[in-house]
Amino acid sequence: MASPPTPINGPPPGGRQVRRIGRRWQDAQTWARLIREAEALWHVDVRDLHRLGAQELGQLNGEVPGWQRHRVNRWLACYRAATRLTIGTLGAPAGMVLFWGH
């Protein structure tokens, strides 16, 4: 009896790898949700809430790991958020850009 054919790219990923991929996906989605919620504070016409939103966005910008910023940006685009995280080069700090024309 012949063994089943193996996929061209190798065997399917193991359970640990699938969980790691899923965890990265969820982490990126969570960062984007937090940024979108902080952004929502900018749409309220109250100065204290604007300041709070700016503080929250600044704090989140400092906490999002650099290796995950491109994934978070994809979620931000899906959420139609105005914020995009910049990805710094080696040694340069990464920042944040707001797009208000959408």
N, C-alpha and C positions, 0 to 999 in steps of 0.2 A: 504494500500500500504506500502510495506517495505521500510525502509530507505537504502541508498546504504551502502555497507560494508565499515568500516574504515580500513585503512592500519594497519598492525601489529605494526609498530613503532609509531603509533599515526597519528594525522592529518598532512597534508602537511605543510611545513613551511609557515609562513605569509609573506606578502610583505616586511616588514621591515627586516626580517631575510634574505630573499633572496637578498635584496639590500646590506646588510652588508656582506654577503658571497661573493657577486660579487665584492664589493669594496675591500675586503681583497685580493681577487685573483688578481685584477688589480694592487693593490699596490705592491704585491710581484713581479709581472711581470715587473713593472716599475723599481723597485730596480735592478732586474737582468739585464734589458736592460742597465741601467746606468753603472753598473759594467762591462758589456761586452764591452760597448763603451770605457770606460777608459782603459780596458785591450787591446783593439785594438791599442792604442797608443804605447804599448810595442813592437809591431811588425814592427814599422817604425824605420829605422836606424838613428835616430836623437836624440842626448842626451837631448836636451831641451824637446822634446815630451815625452821621457821616464820619465823625472823628473815630467812633468805635469801629466802624467798617474799615476805615483806613488802617487803624491799629491791627485789626484782625488780619487784613490782607498782608500787611507787612510781616506779621508774625508767621503766617502760613508760608509766605515766600521763603522765610529763613528756615523753615522746618521741612519743606519738601526735599527729599534727597535728590541730588543732581542726576543720578542714574534713572530716576523715574519721571523727570520733568516732561519728556516727550510724550509719555503715556498720559500724564495728567492733562497736557495740552489737548490731546485728542478728546478726552472726556469734556474738557471745557468747551471745545468746539461743538460737541454733541449737545451740550446744555445751552448753547448760544450765549455763553458767558463773555463778558467784555475783556476779561483778563487772560493773558497768555504769559506763561513763565518763560524767561529767556534761559538759554543753556550756555553757561560761561565756558570759556576755554580754560585749559589747565592753568591754575593760578589766578584767574580773573573771577571776581564774584559774579554770580548769576543774579538776575533781577526779574522784574516783572514789567509787562507792558499792558496798558489798557487800550482797548479798541472801542470807541464809543460810537462809531458810525454804522453799526449793524442794524 
